[in-house]
């Protein structure tokens, strides 16, 4: 799919971007453009990869003219750029709106103008039944991406929704490890909290699968394992070898949930089992050809009313297996 193609990755200097670019390079693209605001992050990434196929572009998706220029001659876009930290979005909501909503609109217009083949928007479980500004802004971004399929007969737009990725910027695992090493404690907002987790390499593999399979207008939902945050903390503490690490419950922050949701009750009515790794959600609006495309595949409707991280919680030993796969445990 990506052989000899030109690919743009917005927000491409983050942890998702690093792994995405690494796996894209193995598929022989002609050029990968990394679009982001951080000069130092781009310099470091350029030195790390040292590959002439990478082109680094300083810019902000809030700047419509800049993203229009960056998408010229591009075949595929992976949209990773977002303000993602829940408390920051709560305290500075307009900044989240400018990036996650207005920035997404700028990208859509640019991709249509430059006849990009397909735009793959990476969304989040927090966009479902959103309680916080981050989730709300990403939910609006999803709607913009889906509706964009009615604005062009050429460019296709698809959303891919997943949960937490181990080791991504701001994720809980490196945060816990740092707390254990430096503070001899782990702070947990609620001991009953559950979350979805997947390794970064697995997430990118699934991202490619949905990118290739999607028609445009649907939301692909990663089927992900769920764990108790308490179990994650305990496994990391045990692996550290320290005996005096305290687990401190500090209370939930504004906009947090006990369990995350990947498919809402409303969406479940139009959700199908795509395969063993994905569900696919049909849009509430009519997109020509989409229903017919999936009718031909005879997909089975899901039998749940909501898909949440509290539905099936895996064991502490399975948490240990996941952290081992992600290379976060040293004593294995």
Secondary structure, DSSP 8 states (H G I E B T S, - for coil): --TT-EEEEETTTSHHHHHHHHHHHTTT-SEEEEEES-HHHHHHHHHHH--TTEEEEE--TT-HHHHHHHTTT-SEEEE------HHHHHHSHHHHHIIIIIHHHHHHHHHHHTT-SEEEEEEEGGGTT--SHHHHHHHHHHHHHHHGGGS-SS-EEEEEEE-EETTSTT-HHHHHHHHHHHHSEEEES-TT-EEEEE-HHHHHHHHHHHHHH--SS-EEEE--EEEEHHHHHHHHHHHHT-S--EEEE----TT--SS-EEE-HHHHTTEEE-SSSEEEE--SS--TTHHHHHHTTT-EE---S-EETTSSB--HHHHHHHHHHTT--S--
